[in-house]
Each structure stands twice: as C-alpha cells, then as structure tokens.
C-alpha cells in the first residue's frame, strides 16, 4: 500500500472541502444595503443573525492631511462634540494613549436614553497612512443606577486610510443592541441618523485649527487647510 499516495489524496480532499466551506461562509454573509446617501456620506445596513438590530456602516472621504486626522483621533476628550446622537461621552479610565474606557449615553428621542461603557483601542501606521479604532462594550457597574437603559451590546469601530493627497477614507461600522422595548420607528431613526451624524461630525471637527497646530508641532512642517 502506498501511504504517500493515500496521504496526498486525503489532504487534497480536505483542502478542497475547506475551500468550499470558506466560500459558502463568505457568500452567506448578507450584503450591505444602502439606506442613505447625502452630503458625501453613504450609510448602509445589513441583518445580523439572531438579532432584530442591524449592522450599520457609514463611509465618507474627508479632505485633510492624515497627520492632522491622527491628532483628531487622539483627542478622546472631544469625542462627545461630534459623535452621533450623543448626550454624554467621556473617559472613565485611561490605560494609555491607545487604550481607554468611556461612558456613552445615546440620545433616543421620546424614549429613555440608553447608556453603555465601552473599551476603546486604537493604532495607526503613519508610514502607510492607515489607522483603526475599535469599540467594544464591557460589563460595568459604572452608573448602573442612572435610571437609563443599559445597552446589552455595542461593538464596532473606525478605519482610516489615505486615498489621495490630503484625502482619507473613513469607514465607521457599529452594531448596538438598544435593550428594553424599542419600537420599529426608533430603530429606523438610529439606523440612519447615528452613523450619518457621526460621519458628518468627524468631517467637521477634524478641520479644527488645534489639530493642525498639534500636527505641525509634532511633525515640524506646515499643512494645507481645507474648508
């Protein structure tokens, strides 16, 4: 019996089966459906298995130097000024410049606001002009008696990538289980408004002069301003 031939045959069958399974898993993922296209922002949603809530995605291209964008990303104390549908967002514990915990209150009109504690991690590659921010809810007793509805889950994040001179693409993806009883009309509002407002807020805020000055001091050169 030629064990080498048997081994090669079995390995080929396994590899072929694995490729088929991987292809099936890839194609079984629901496609993104566009729900809004306005002011340079595209918003998408897609179903998440086992949940009544959707994965959400916002895409926007912003005219600003990547170095300036990084200074904007680092400024966690100002996230509340631009994050969508935000009644509160602040750091509760800082581990490092690239890791910290934040308390977030989601403004839900005509309903009790939602809150959650999230762990934020980030990193970037200044040479490749890419970066990412990851958001993940954590179990926490912080303000658990606030009278708000604690969100069971929130996860997502941002990716940044330079796509041209002084131009970078932002992808913001988020999934949130709002908890409690939420009517369909509120789910629809959140699905469009939160990612859209977040993308617009980021575009508006990244152009602030303080981020240009921080970048110019750090890199020792001047950067072109954009309206």
C-alpha positions in Angstrom: 0.0 0.0 0.0 1.4 3.4 -1.0 0.9 5.5 2.1 2.3 8.6 0.4 -0.4 8.4 -2.3 -3.1 7.9 0.3 -1.9 10.9 2.4 -1.8 13.2 -0.7 -5.3 12.1 -1.7 -6.7 12.7 1.7 -5.0 16.0 2.1 -6.4 17.1 -1.3 -9.9 16.2 -0.3 -9.6 18.1 3.0 -8.2 21.2 1.3 -10.9 21.1 -1.4 -13.6 20.7 1.3 -12.2 23.6 3.3 -12.2 25.9 0.3 -15.8 25.1 -0.4 -16.8 25.7 3.2 -14.9 29.0 3.3 -16.6 30.1 0.0 -20.0 29.2 1.4 -19.4 31.2 4.6 -18.3 34.2 2.6 -21.2 34.2 0.3 -23.7 33.5 3.1 -22.9 36.9 4.7 -25.7 39.3 3.9 -24.8 42.2 1.6 -24.9 45.8 2.7 -28.0 47.7 1.7 -27.7 51.5 1.2 -30.2 53.4 3.3 -28.9 57.0 2.9 -26.7 58.9 0.5 -26.4 62.6 1.4 -23.7 65.3 1.8 -20.9 63.0 0.8 -21.9 60.3 3.3 -23.2 56.8 2.4 -25.0 54.8 5.1 -25.6 51.1 4.8 -27.2 48.4 6.9 -27.3 44.6 6.9 -29.1 42.0 9.1 -27.2 40.4 11.9 -28.1 36.7 12.6 -30.1 36.2 15.8 -30.8 40.0 16.3 -33.6 42.4 15.5 -30.9 45.1 15.0 -28.7 45.6 12.0 -25.0 46.1 11.5 -24.6 49.7 10.3 -21.9 51.2 8.2 -21.1 54.8 7.2 -18.5 55.8 4.6 -17.1 59.3 4.0 -14.0 60.7 2.3 -12.5 63.7 4.1 -10.2 66.4 2.8 -7.5 66.8 5.4 -3.9 65.6 5.9 -3.6 62.2 7.5 -1.3 63.6 10.2 -4.0 66.1 11.2 -6.6 63.3 11.3 -4.5 61.4 13.8 -4.4 64.3 16.2 -8.2 64.4 15.9 -8.4 60.7 16.7 -6.1 61.1 19.7 -8.4 63.7 21.3 -10.7 61.4 23.2 -11.8 64.3 25.5 -13.6 65.8 22.5 -15.4 62.8 21.1 -18.7 64.0 22.6 -18.6 67.1 20.4 -19.0 65.0 17.1 -20.2 61.5 17.9 -23.8 61.0 16.6 -26.9 61.1 18.8 -24.6 61.7 21.9 -25.9 63.0 25.2 -22.6 62.2 27.0 -19.3 60.5 26.1 -16.3 60.8 28.4 -13.3 58.8 29.6 -13.7 56.8 32.8 -10.4 55.1 32.9 -7.3 55.7 30.7 -4.8 52.9 30.3 -2.7 54.6 27.6 -3.0 56.9 24.6 -4.2 53.9 22.6 -6.5 52.2 25.2 -9.2 53.6 27.5 -12.7 53.2 28.7 -15.6 55.6 28.0 -19.1 56.1 29.2 -21.6 56.8 26.4 -25.2 58.0 26.6 -27.2 57.6 23.4 -29.9 60.2 22.8 -33.1 58.3 21.9 -35.9 60.9 21.3 -39.2 60.3 23.1 -37.7 57.2 24.9 -35.5 56.7 27.9 -31.9 57.3 26.8 -29.5 54.3 26.5 -26.1 54.1 28.1 -23.1 51.8 28.0 -19.4 51.5 29.0 -17.1 50.8 26.1 -13.4 49.8 25.8 -11.7 51.8 23.1 -8.5 50.6 21.5 -6.7 52.1 18.5 -3.5 52.0 16.5 -2.1 53.5 13.3 0.8 53.4 10.8 2.0 56.8 9.9 4.1 55.5 7.0 1.3 53.5 5.4 -1.2 56.3 6.3 -3.7 53.9 7.9 -5.4 53.6 11.3 -8.2 52.0 13.2 -10.3 52.4 16.3 -12.1 49.5 17.9 -15.2 49.9 20.2 -16.4 47.1 22.4 -18.9 47.2 25.3 -17.9 45.8 28.7 -19.8 44.7 31.8 -19.5 47.6 34.3 -21.2 48.8 37.4 -20.4 52.4 36.4 -23.6 54.4 36.7 -25.7 51.3 36.5 -28.3 53.1 38.7 -28.5 56.1 36.4 -32.2 55.4 35.5 -31.2 54.9 31.9 -31.5 51.7 29.9 -28.1 49.9 29.8 -27.3 48.6 26.3 -26.5 44.9 26.4 -24.1 45.2 23.5 -22.2 47.7 21.4 -19.3 46.9 19.1 -17.7 48.4 16.0 -15.1 50.9 15.2 -13.4 53.1 12.6 -10.9 52.5 9.9 -8.9 55.4 8.3 -6.9 55.1 5.0 -5.3 57.8 2.9 -6.7 57.5 -0.6 -5.0 60.6 -2.2 -3.0 63.7 -1.3 -4.6 65.1 1.8 -7.6 62.9 1.4 -8.6 59.9 3.6 -11.5 57.4 3.6 -13.3 56.7 6.9 -15.4 53.6 7.4 -17.5 53.6 10.6 -19.2 50.3 11.5 -21.3 49.8 14.5 -23.8 47.3 16.0 -25.8 48.2 19.0 -28.4 46.2 21.0 -30.5 49.1 22.4 -32.0 46.9 25.1 -35.6 47.2 26.5 -38.6 47.6 24.3 -37.8 49.7 21.2 -40.4 50.5 18.5 -39.6 49.9 14.9 -39.6 53.7 14.1 -36.8 54.3 16.7 -34.7 51.5 15.2 -35.1 53.1 11.8 -34.1 56.5 13.1 -31.0 55.2 14.8 -30.1 53.1 11.7 -29.8 56.2 9.6 -29.2 59.1 11.9 -26.4 57.9 14.2 -23.9 56.8 11.6 -24.7 59.7 9.4 -24.3 62.3 12.2 -21.1 60.6 13.3 -19.5 60.8 9.8 -20.6 64.4 9.4 -19.3 65.3 12.9 -15.9 63.8 12.2 -15.6 65.7 8.9 -16.5 68.9 10.6 -14.3 68.5 13.7 -11.1 67.2 12.1 -10.7 70.6 10.4 -10.3 72.5 13.7 -7.2 74.6 13.9 -6.0 72.9 17.1 -5.4 69.6 15.3 -3.4 71.4 12.6 -1.2 73.1 15.2 -0.7 69.8 17.1 0.4 68.1 13.9 2.6 70.9 12.7 4.4 70.9 16.1 4.8 67.1 16.1 6.0 66.7 12.5 7.8 70.0 12.1 6.1 71.1 9.0 3.0 73.1 7.8 -0.1 71.5 6.4 -2.7 72.9 4.0 -6.0 73.9 5.4 -9.3 72.8 3.9 -12.8 74.2 4.3 
